[in-house]
């Protein structure tokens, strides 16, 4: 007489290979993430090249459709980039360097004045209830300002150290981009040849879907960030806030962050506006300007730039951005959403059974 638990044992035995594959995938993924973090400067250089190649490849595709061979198209693009680089080094770099130096020089004075404003609030704004708690809050804010002032010099040196790696990336990235664009076809053909024949078409279809998702997002986000940076700079310049270019560039970078980017982009201009004018009316002007900018971004710019929405859960999106940002810095924040969308697309194919023989 067969054992009563035999069917359950057979079922568990059938599921064991799938469980082993999942565990192996998690271990390999964890090892890759750990290795990537250990060589994060090299990874950042590769990601810079990858993003640049993604931005340039559609231009080459259009040129190829018009009869221009890819090598000549690459040379033409590099000639344009060389002209832009000369203009950037001669005109923009000195201009931005002066603005950045003025920002770094004036920031301690702003922080010190902000500390004085906090002490002034402490003397006249402490309510009659919970006096000790309110005093502790103001003392803590003032103490944090002192710590920020003390760390400012160290932060400048740390930024200079990071600039060395960034300059190395700027030198190496064009070489990597050249080879990525030049050998694109050979790389795709070699990769396709290594795929299992029974699943090749499904994997290639998934690759095209992921390619459109990541490429479209990167190009679209680049356009959105530039538009937000320009509009923010113009708005702050019109209002009369100090350092409009630095704050505008920060707003453009913050637009990469979903949901919370608008809050982060607004905080520095609000700080500079209040310390500069000590007027609530100026704060309302800054809030109004950024409200209009992000309304245009959300309801006009993004619908025109992004043809398809990533359609990810907001909570999942924030968690993914935080995790990848912690692991990979700016590039993790930029690529978190398209990577999550790619994983979801692969999971959808897996759930439908498209990878079965």
N, C-alpha and C positions, 0 to 999 in steps of 0.2 A: 504494500500500500504506500503510495507516494507521500512524502512529508507534506504537511499542510502549508508550510511556509515556502515551499519550492517556487511557486509563481512569483512571490515577492522577491525571493533571492535572485531569480532570473531577471526580474525588472530592474533591480538594483545593479546587477551585473551589466545590463544593457546601458544603463545611464552612466556607469563608471567612466567609460572613455570620454564622454562629453564633459564630465566634471574634471577629468584630468586635463583636457584641452583648455578649459576655462582657467584652471589653476596655473597651467603653464603660460598661458597668454598674460595673466596678471603678473606672474614673476618676471617674464621677459619685459613687459611694459614698465614695471618698477625698476628693473635694472637699467633700461634705456633712459628713464627719467633721471635716475641717480647719476648715470654717466654723463648725460646732457648737462646736469647742474655742475658737475665737476669741471667740465670744459665749456662753461657757459660763454666765455669770451669767443671761443671758436664757433660755438653754435650761433651766437649773435651775428657774427660775420657771415655765416652761411645764410641765416634768415634774412639779413639785409640784402644779400645777393639774390635770394629766392624771391623776395618781394619786388625788387627792382626788375628782375626778369619777367615776373608776372605783369608788371606795368608796361613793359616794352614789347612783349611778345604779340599782343593784339595789333600793334602798329606794323610789325613785321608781317603778320598774316595778311593784313590789308595790302601791303606793298607786294607780297607774293601774288595775290589775286590780280594785281595790275601788271604782272609780268616782270617784276623786279626780283632777281634771285636773292635768296636769303643772305649770302655773304656780303653782297653789295648793300643790302638793306641794313645789315649790322654796321658796316663801315659808315653809312650815311648817318645812322643814329648816333654813333660814337663821335662823328664830326660835330653834330649839333650839340651833344653833351659837352664836348671840349670847348666850344664857343661859350656855352652857358657857364661852364666851370671858370673860364677866364673872367667873365663878367662877375661871377659870384665872388671870386677871390679879390678882384680889383675894387669892386664897388660895394657889394653887400657885406662881405666879411668885416671890413673896417667900420662900416656903419653900424652893424649889429654888435661889434666888439665894443664900440663906444657906449652904446645903449646898455649893454650888459655890465660894463665896468661902472657906469653911473648907477645902475641898479644895486650892484654889490656894495658900492661905496655908501649909498644913501639908505640901505636897508637897516643898519644898526640905529640910525637916527630915528627911523620910523618905529622900530621896536621900542626904543627908549621912550618916545613920545606916547606910544600905546600903553606902556607901563605907567606913565604919569596919568593918563586918562583913567586907567583902572584904579589907581590910588584916589583920584578925585571922586570917582563913583563910590569908592569905599567910604569916603568921609560924609557923603550926602545922600547915598542911595540905599544904605542899610536899613531895612524895615524894622519896626519895633518887635517883631516876632522872629524867633530863631536867629538871634543876633550872632551867636558864636558860629553857627553854621555858615551864615553869609560872610562873616569875616574870614573864615577858613577858605571859602570859595575864592574870595578876592586875593587872599595871600597866596593861594595855590596858583592862580593865574599870573600874579606878579613873579612868583618863583619860576614858573615855566618860561616867562619872558627872559629872565636872567639866564636860565640854562640855554635858551635858544641863542642869546647873544654870545655866550661862552663857546658854543659849538659852531658858531658861524664861521670863524676862521678855519677850524678843522674841516668844516664842510667844503670850504673853498679849495683846500688842498686835496681833499678826496675827489672833488669834481675834476681837478687838474689831473689827478692820477687816472681817472676814468677817461679823460680826454685823450690820453696817450693811446689807450686801446681803441678808442673811436677813430683816431687818425689812422691807426694801423688797418682798421676795418675799411676806411675810405680808400686806402691804397690798394688793398687786396680785393675788395668787392668788385670793382670793374673787371678784373681778370676773371673772377668766378662767373660773373654775369655773361661775359663774352663766351666762355665755354658752355654755359647753360643754354644760351641761345643758339650757338653754332651746332652743338651736338644734340639738340632736342629730338630730332627725328630718329637718330641712331639709338638714343637712350630709350625712346618709347618702343622702338622695334625690338630691341634686346630684352626689355622688360616683358613685352608681350610674348616673346618666344619662351621665356622661362615659366610662364603661367601654365597650370594644368589645362590640357586641351578640353576636358569635359566642362570646365568652369571658366574658360577664357573669355567668352563673350559676356558672361554676367559680370566678371571682374572688370573688364574693359568698360562696360556700360556704367558700372559703379564709379570707375575712375573718371569717366567723362562728367558724371553728375557731380562728383566731388570737385573736379577741376573748375567747373562752371561756378560752383558755390563759393569756393575759396577765392578764385580769381575775381569774380564779380564783387565779392565783399571787400577785398583789399583795394581794388580800383575805386569802388564807390566810397569807401571810408576815407581814402586819400582826398578825394574831391570834397567831401563833406567837411573834413578837418580844415582844409585850406579856406573854404568859404566861411566857416565859423571864425577862424583866426582873423581873416580880413575884416569881417563885419564887426567883431569884438574890438579890434584895434581902432577902427574908424569911430565906433560909438564912444569908446573911452576917451579918444582924442577930442571929440566934439564936446563931451561933458567936461573935460578939463582934468582928468585923473592923471597923476604921474605914472610914468612907465607904461604907456598904452601898448607898446609893441610887445614887451615881455608878458604882460597880462593877456594880450590877444593870442600870442603863441601858446601860452598855457591853456587858454580856453580851447584852442584848436586841438591840442593833445588830449585834453580832458574829454572832448567829444567822442573819443574812442570808447570811453567807458559807458556802457548802457545804464540808463536810469539815474545813476548817481553822478554822471559827468557834469550835468548842468549845475548841481549843487557845488561841486568842487571848483568849477570854473568861475562861479560867482563870488566865492569867499575872498580870494585875494583882492579883487577890485573893491569890494565892500570895505575891507580893512584899510586899504590905501585911501579910499574916498573919505572915510570917517576921520582918520588921523590927519588928513590934509585939510579938511574943511570943518570937522566937528559939527556937521549939520545933518539932520535927518532927511532933509529935502534931497541932498545929494545921494543918499542911500536909496531913496525912492527912484531917483533918476537911473541909477545903476541897475536896480532890480527891474525897472520898466524896460530898459534897453535890452538886458539879457532875456527877459520874457519874450520880447518881440523876436529876438534873434533865434531863440530855441523853438518858438512857435513856427517860424519860417523853416527852420531845420527839420522839424518833425512832420509838418504838414505840406511842405512845398518841395524842399530840397531832396530829402530822403525818398519820397515817393517817385520823384523823377530819376534819381540816380540809381536806386536799388530796384531792379525789375521784379525781384522776388524777395519775399521776407524769409528770414531764417526760421521764424515761427518756433522759437524755443521758449520753454517755460521761464518766466522772469526770475524765479528763485534759482533755478538751475543755471541760468545765465550769469547771475551775480556770483554764485559759488565757483563756477568754472573760471570766470575772469579773475577772481581773487586767488585761486589755486595756481593758475598759470602765471599770473603776475608775480606771485611769490617765487615761483621756480625760475622764470625766464625774464623777469623785468618787463620792459616796455613791449618787447616782441611777444611775450606771453599774453599781455593784455590785448594786443592787436590781433593775434591769431587764435585766441581762446574761442571766440564765437564760431569762426569757420571750422575749426577742428572739431568742436562739439557737434556742429551740423553734419560734418563728414562722418563722425562716429554714429550719429543717429541714422544717417542714410544707410550705412553698413548694417546697423542693427535691424532696420526695416527690411532690407534684402534677406538677412539671416532669418528673421521671423517668418517671412513668406516662404522660406525654403528654397530660395533661388540658388543657393550654393550646393544643393544636393546633386549628386551625379544623376 
